[in-house]
Amino acid sequence: MNTNSIDKFSKEIIKRTSSENIFYYWKGRVGLYALLKAMGVKAGDEVILPAYTCVVVPNAILYLGAKPIYIDVNSDTYNMNTALLKKAITDRTKVIICQNTYGLSTDLEEIHSIAQENGIYTIEDCTHGFGGTYNGVPHAFYCDASFFSTQWNKPFSTGIGGFLTTNNKELAQKISTLNTALIEPTSKELWNLRVLYFVKRYLLNEYTYWPLVHFYRWLSHNTPVVGSSSIDEINTAMMPPDYFKGFSLVQAKEGLRNIKEIDKDLLSRKENAHLYTNFLIKHNKNRVEKKWFNNHSFLKYPLLVKEREKFMELAEKSHIELGEWFLSPLHPVTGDLSTWGFIKGEHPNSEYLASHVVNLPTTPSNINKVLVFLKSNLDLIL
Ligand SMILES: Cc1ncc(COP(=O)(O)O)c(C=O)c1O
């Protein structure tokens, strides 16, 4: 690998995460798996996580034979309800995973202190939170380790990709050893990625957004094109054979190109989030409260609606780039989640949010167009 590109990429990341040790992967989830393994998670152990996440998170726990213990979220922060945390800790608890859902910070102070009292490791799932801060310190700094995603929709993208960071030297040493088993991406996968970069850069706009999103989903479910998740990861809790895969120079170069815009990008996300909150306050609708704004990077702006399918259809017709994370407490799997140990009815807030949420774009091509769309559909907003 051309270490020059990787070094330059690393420098940018170190600057924004205050982390000493960074390890790169084909996808962020592989970093989570490596961390859990380095923390000694094994069969019979328990790992606590929010009951509102992406299915690849419990997958990484289950691949090690451990048990995911879900904690319901707060409906106003979309993150773990820390009041439920203490009760969930047992003598088998090894790790607490907390999350920056949509770039909204979680209550890291409280989680960190509960973990310390109980001698438990913490991992911050920063897949949505690059560039955000909590109490003035960058996301990733509070916990023993964190992992990030640089997948398509993230603040800067390598197409797919991710990395982990830790300031714990012992963990870093163990991860270095584990990483000797990483396999390399195939040249077919890398060509796939290059084609997708081209499509994103030159063909994606507000008119092509929805057709391309549908086409990409169809391709990644029906063909071997490089997708966010494989069918195995969505249908089973068994590790795909080529899961433990490393990063590539192709991804590093794309990341370097995109990270240049990060400061401007983060600023405009916050400004647009302010506009959404002001608009929603004016119309007395659900919103992210201003008191938390300092801590958030706003990858997306969550909004709760009635009749979500209708709302999404209307958005598509108006060429509004709405997102749909998380349609399920273990996105994107809908229906029976018992394969992942998630029992229906046990996490009411997560289930409620998952059935009503849509995500407003925080870097839309035209924010006024989104606001006009919201105004003409106020009756569908909760
Ligand atoms: C909360 C959460 N955690 C983990 C991941 C996994 O990231 P990656 O796709 O880079 O493996 C995602 C995916 O977007 C996510 O939403």
The ligand as an SDF file (V2000), in Angstrom:
LIG
                    3D

 16 16  0  0  0  0  0  0  0  0999 V2000
  -24.9400    2.6640   14.1210 C   0  0  0  0  0  0  0  0  0  0  0  0
  -24.0820    1.9510   13.1260 C   0  0  0  0  0  0  0  0  0  0  0  0
  -23.0650    1.1950   13.5770 N   0  0  0  0  0  0  0  0  0  0  0  0
  -22.2520    0.5450   12.7330 C   0  0  0  0  0  0  0  0  0  0  0  0
  -22.3990    0.6580   11.3580 C   0  0  0  0  0  0  0  0  0  0  0  0
  -21.4570   -0.0830   10.4560 C   0  0  0  0  0  0  0  0  0  0  0  0
  -20.6420    0.7440    9.6710 O   0  0  0  0  0  0  0  0  0  0  0  0
  -19.9650    0.1000    8.3660 P   0  0  0  0  0  0  0  0  0  0  0  0
  -21.0320    0.0720    7.3020 O   0  0  0  0  0  0  0  0  0  0  0  0
  -18.8490    1.0180    7.9930 O   0  0  0  0  0  0  0  0  0  0  0  0
  -19.5150   -1.2540    8.7280 O   0  0  0  0  0  0  0  0  0  0  0  0
  -23.4420    1.4330   10.8420 C   0  0  0  0  0  0  0  0  0  0  0  0
  -23.6320    1.5590    9.4020 C   0  0  0  0  0  0  0  0  0  0  0  0
  -23.9290    2.6240    8.9030 O   0  0  0  0  0  0  0  0  0  0  0  0
  -24.3100    2.1000   11.7400 C   0  0  0  0  0  0  0  0  0  0  0  0
  -25.3450    2.8270   11.3060 O   0  0  0  0  0  0  0  0  0  0  0  0
  1  2  1  0
  2  3  1  0
  2 15  2  0
  3  4  2  0
  4  5  1  0
  5  6  1  0
  5 12  2  0
  6  7  1  0
  7  8  1  0
  8  9  2  0
  8 10  1  0
  8 11  1  0
 12 13  1  0
 12 15  1  0
 13 14  2  0
 15 16  1  0
M  END
$$$$
